[in-house]
């Protein structure tokens, strides 16, 4: 699975991230309804 933050950086959707950010993410967690299996087709996905 590709890092969500790296995907946002690559697609230029995350503006001006710190230079160190892309190569220094050690933990990225999906939380919220998706993590608990109660999401629907219209639910958003929360990352922490």
N, C-alpha and C positions, 0 to 999 in steps of 0.2 A: 504494500500500500504506500502510495506517495504521500509525503507530508502535505497537509492542507496549506500550511504556511508557505512552503516552497512552491506549491502550485500557484498560490496567489501572487507570489513574487515573480515567478516566471511569466505569468499572464499579465503582469503590470497592473494588477488590481490592488496590490498593497503598495502604496506610494511611500517612497523614501524610508524603507526599513533600515535599521542599523546594519552596517556592512558585515558585522559578525553574526547576525541572526541566522542567515540561510544555512550555514555549516555547523551551527552549534545548538540545534534543538535536540534535547536528549529524551524528552517525553512529550507526547502529544496524545491527549485522551479525548475520546468521543463521550459526551455526557448527555444528560437530558432524556427525553422520551425514546430516542433511538437506542440508547444504551440499555434501557429497560424493556425494549421490545414492544412498546406501546405506540410507536409512531404510525402516522398514516402517510398517504401519498403527498399530502400538502404540508407535512411537518418540516420544520427546519432542522438542521443538524448543528449541535452545539459542540464546539471544540474548546478545551481548556488545556 
